[in-house]
């Protein structure tokens, strides 16, 4: 098989943000950060199994780390199939599948980058960061369509979304008041309600025991305000179910719009996530969705942080 990607083509891919979704400086930082981790795990695998030859003997792998990273980025950005990437990089399809399976978890473990020296990996770290910086957080749930589970599976109905009536997985996304990504949770079956998902993640306990932080949320999280001492702010309830007076409707609509205008930033953050085609709809294994969602969130937050620091300087 003839290698398609040479040094010039590789440089062109890195320079084009339309292909990878990331600036060249961000890709260089990823190579410097993740490259040693990948090589360490690769060597650990080689030394962990019985061998007839010394480590390093035999044929060298054709796909170097930078190509493995680029293949993973293109796959996440454009949902390019492994067959196409295999033809592009001049290797077998199984090599691309193995490369993406090795690099994607490393990307997911990075968390969300807020600044060059600040990275958030857990919801507890997000709450502490918001409390220390005095910022308002915004949360919302987002769904990604997935393939329907096979007939006969016990949990087949768990993936059906009550809102969209489709098979999907759900993740909770957190941003600051400016819409910068701070957190993206592991995926849950879409039948899980937003408020239940937040409770499973421990949001109530973190807000009750942690710093005084204001969290904006939509109507799907109504009820958390009472459990967190008012730290989770949701749209106002309707006091009149039938024949409400005109003054109440005007006040309710005004309050609802004011709340929506404050929390719209999280919708923008989710929109940026969905620009990555792998999150528009996933045709692969549902078990990989947590890694995919968290990988894209981490990459996008890194790009946002790099853009913000470049603008400030």
Buried (B, 14 or more C-beta within 10 A) or exposed (E): EEEEBEEEEBEEBBEEBEBBBBBBEBBEBBBEEBBEEBEEEEEEEEEEEEEEEEEEEEEEEEBEBBBBBBBBBBBBBBBBBBEBBBBBBBBBBEBBBBBBEBBBBBBBBBBBBBEEEBBBBBBBBBBBBBBEEEBBBBBBBBBBBBEEBEEEEEEEEBBBBEEEEBBBBBBBBBBBBEBBBBBBBBBBBBBBBBBEBBBEBBBBEBBEEBBEBBBBBBEBBBBBBEBBEEBBBBBBEEEEEEEBEEEEEEBBEEEBEEBEEBBEBBBEBBEBBBEBBBBEBBEBEBEBBBBBBBBBBBBBBBBBBBEBEEEEE
